[in-house]
Amino acid sequence: MDEAIKQSYLKYLTEEKCLKPRSVKDYMQIADDVGKRLDVRGELSYKQINDTVRDLKEHYQWSQGTVYKYSICVRHFFRWLQREGYRPDNPYPFADWKKPRAKTPKYLTEADFFSIIDDPSLSLSELSLLYLLWDSGARIGEIAQLTHDNIDLERRLVTIPYEVSKGSYSYRSVPITAKTCQLLTDLKEKLVRRGHNRVWFINAQNEPMTVSGLQKVIANIGMRQSPLRPLMRLSPHQFRHSTGIRWISAGISEIIVQKWLGHQSLDMTARYVHVSADASLDIFNKFFPQAQKA
């Protein structure tokens, strides 16, 4: 690729598209790599260009997400070449590389949960939120309204009063683990130092987080790159669902699970909690150990 095309393309990216320096670098790098392997002004087929992208993927060991991003840069480059008259046609009108889809679990296993929290980039607030969701099974709207008075850190109880619960029909106290209490104790000290004596979660503007804000926090955690797990489409309700399954699998009475989750009826609990095949076997073997013998 000759220098005139390079300079013209650089001007287009910076002045017309107004891209950030990092994006300009990516666009120019992939255009230069393609230009070294192909005559961008000559006769080209879609297959030739796509094979070149594939070769670059193997050469640089790009991930699926990276090759998807750069294939879009290649598509834009050839569209620009046609627009500026450097080519009579656009041989690469679309990119045949798929964006990696995140895993969307219906519920989280303990292995899933520990792979999520085993992330050194998690803040104290994020870690506390994850553990609180995992332990309490509370709805995200309920957690957003909890105050310091609603969590007894000494007795390890989360109290969800009528005015906080969905529909204002349940008043419940749910036990939480010592680990969650320790995280919340540390978080509370930090919040009090910052002048927050009531709420548990605050945003970057030092204001109480809304339900949508907390949902975005959970979603962003799931989409962070991690060598320990694939990308996940996480939602707070998955934690609630998972907690119900863990309680049922542990042999806790459905009546207790109903009260802890804040359901109006057992029918709602039965529809809501799905027991996996492995969990079904564990429960059966727990109550009928003799059935495992031939």
Residue pairs with C-beta under 8 A, 6 or more apart in sequence:
1 31
1 32
1 34
1 35
1 36
1 40
5 35
5 40
5 41
5 81
5 86
6 28
6 31
6 32
6 35
8 84
9 27
9 28
9 31
9 77
9 80
10 24
10 28
12 80
12 84
13 19
13 23
13 24
13 27
13 28
14 24
19 27
26 69
26 70
26 73
27 73
27 76
27 77
30 56
30 70
30 73
30 74
30 77
31 73
31 74
31 77
33 56
34 40
34 49
34 52
34 53
34 56
34 74
34 77
37 52
37 55
38 44
38 48
38 49
38 52
40 77
40 78
40 81
40 86
40 87
41 81
41 86
41 87
44 91
44 92
45 91
46 91
46 92
46 93
48 91
49 74
49 78
49 91
49 92
50 92
50 96
53 67
53 70
53 71
53 74
53 97
56 62
56 67
56 70
57 66
57 67
62 70
63 100
64 97
64 98
64 100
65 99
65 100
67 97
68 95
68 97
68 98
68 99
68 100
71 95
71 96
71 97
72 95
74 92
74 95
75 92
75 93
75 94
75 95
78 87
78 90
78 91
78 92
79 90
79 93
81 87
81 90
82 88
82 89
82 90
100 231
102 222
102 223
102 230
102 231
102 232
102 233
103 230
103 231
103 232
103 233
104 232
104 233
105 112
105 232
105 238
106 238
106 241
106 274
107 238
107 241
107 242
107 245
107 274
108 116
108 134
108 238
108 239
108 242
109 242
110 246
112 229
112 232
113 130
113 134
113 242
115 226
115 228
115 229
116 130
116 221
116 222
116 229
116 232
116 234
117 127
117 130
117 131
118 228
119 221
119 224
119 226
119 228
121 224
122 130
122 221
124 183
124 186
124 187
124 190
125 187
125 201
125 202
126 217
126 221
127 183
128 180
128 183
128 184
128 186
128 187
128 200
129 143
129 201
129 214
129 217
129 218
130 218
130 221
130 239
131 176
131 177
131 179
131 180
131 183
132 138
132 143
132 158
132 176
132 180
132 184
133 140
133 143
133 218
133 236
133 239
133 240
133 243
134 180
134 239
134 242
134 243
135 158
135 174
135 175
135 176
135 177
135 180
135 243
136 143
136 158
136 174
136 176
136 243
137 174
137 239
137 240
137 243
137 244
137 247
137 260
137 261
138 146
138 158
138 160
138 174
138 240
138 262
139 166
139 236
139 237
139 240
139 262
140 211
140 214
140 215
140 218
140 236
140 237
141 166
141 211
142 160
142 164
142 165
142 166
142 262
143 200
143 201
143 214
143 236
144 201
144 208
144 209
144 210
144 211
144 214
145 163
145 164
146 158
146 160
146 164
146 200
147 198
147 199
147 200
148 188
148 197
148 198
148 199
148 200
150 158
150 159
150 160
150 161
150 164
151 157
151 158
151 159
151 176
151 184
151 200
152 158
152 159
153 181
153 184
153 185
153 188
156 175
156 176
156 177
156 178
156 180
156 181
157 173
157 174
157 175
157 176
158 173
158 174
158 175
158 176
159 171
159 172
159 173
159 174
160 170
160 171
160 172
160 173
160 174
160 262
161 171
162 168
162 169
162 170
162 171
165 171
165 172
165 262
166 262
167 264
169 264
170 259
170 262
170 263
170 264
172 259
172 260
172 262
174 260
184 200
187 200
188 200
191 197
191 199
191 200
191 202
194 202
194 206
196 202
199 208
199 209
201 208
201 209
201 214
202 208
202 209
203 209
203 213
209 217
214 236
215 235
215 236
218 234
218 235
218 236
218 239
219 233
219 234
219 235
221 234
222 231
222 232
222 233
222 234
223 231
223 232
223 233
224 231
225 231
240 261
241 272
241 273
241 274
243 261
244 257
244 261
244 269
244 272
244 273
245 273
245 274
245 275
245 276
245 279
247 256
247 257
247 260
248 254
248 257
248 273
248 275
248 279
248 283
249 275
249 279
249 282
249 283
251 283
251 286
251 287
254 266
254 269
254 270
255 266
257 269
257 273
258 265
258 266
258 268
258 269
261 269
261 272
263 269
263 272
275 283
284 291
285 291
285 292
